[in-house]
Amino acid sequence: VCYIQRMKRPRRPITIEVLEECLSYEPDTGLLNWKIAMGPKQKVKSGDRAGSPKGNGYMQVGIYGNIIHAHRVAWALAHGVWPIPHGIDHINGNRSDNRLCNLRAATQAQNMWNRGAPRNSTTGVRGVRKHKFGGYWASIGYHYEMIYIGYFQTLEEAKDAYDKAAKKLYGDFYTSS
C-alpha cells in the first residue's frame, strides 16, 4: 500500500505588480474592484467588488490562495510599496473604512494609541478605572511603561487628566474616548 500525501498547491507570491494586475482601488471610497476574472470556474467577474468583512471589522481580500487585509492592499496600490516595516492605522478607528484619507503609516505602538476604551472597561473611559474606596484612578501606557496620572474625585476630572496626558504623549495618534 502506498500512501500519497496531498500537498497544498504552492501559493503565488503577491507583489505590487500582481495587485495592479488583479485589482483597482478607488481612493475616495476605499473600495477595491477586480480587474480580472478569478477563482474556480471564474466565479469572480471583472468589475466585481473585492473583499469581504472579517469578524474583527477588517476587510480582507483573497488573491491566489493568500488572504490580505484590504487596507494593506489599498496602501500598496496607492503608494506603490507595501506598508513595511510599519503597519497601517485607520485614523477614524473604523476598520472597514479604507479611504486613502483615513489611512496612515504607523508603528504598532502608534496604532494602539489610536483606539478607544476597552469593551470590558467599567468606566467607559480609556485609562480611567474606579477606585475601590470611591473616586477614580487615571494612568496611561507609553512605550512599555505604565505612568500614574493621579487620583480624582469625579470621572470627568480623571478623563480630562488622561486626555491631557495622552495628547502630550501620543500627539496626532491620540483619539479621545
ABEGO torsion letter per residue (X at the ends): XBBBBBBBBBBBBBBAAAAAAABBBBAAAGBBBBABBBEBGGABBBGBBBEBBBAAGBBBBBBGGBBBBAAAAAAAAAAGBBBOABBBBBAAGBAABABAAABBBBBAAAAAABBBBBAABAAGBBGBBBBAAEEBBBBBBBGGBBBBAEBBABAAAAAAAAAAAAAAAAEAABBBX
